[in-house]
Amino acid sequence: MNNTDREIEILTNATLLAGALIDADSNKRESMLPKLKVIETEVKATQLEVHKNLKRLVIMTVNAAIRYCSSGKQSDAKLTRRNGNEVAKELGRLKRLAHRKGCD
């Protein structure tokens, strides 16, 4: 697995875990929170320039999920979902871009 694939995997896993945390019950949420914080550190360590916008969106998603876990505010849950949707769009854009570069 090359560095690009590894970074995409980290960013994707962070987004999926943040989304799962929003839908989990309170007991499961407490056990998932430390995992999300570890992944947040890994997200911040990603370095490829092509993932800069994606990294920003993932960090916003993870931070909103962590805030939701501690505060329980529905606005943070909504923000997590909205940012997660933006992450999905950006992943799709990068996939299309990579496909076009591969076909040239």
Secondary structure, DSSP 8 states (H G I E B T S, - for coil): --HHHHHHHHHHHHHHHHHHHHHS-HHHHHHHHHHHHHHHHHHHH---GGGHHHHHHHHHHHHHHHHHHHH--HHHHHHHHHHHHHHHHHHHHHHHHHHHHHH-
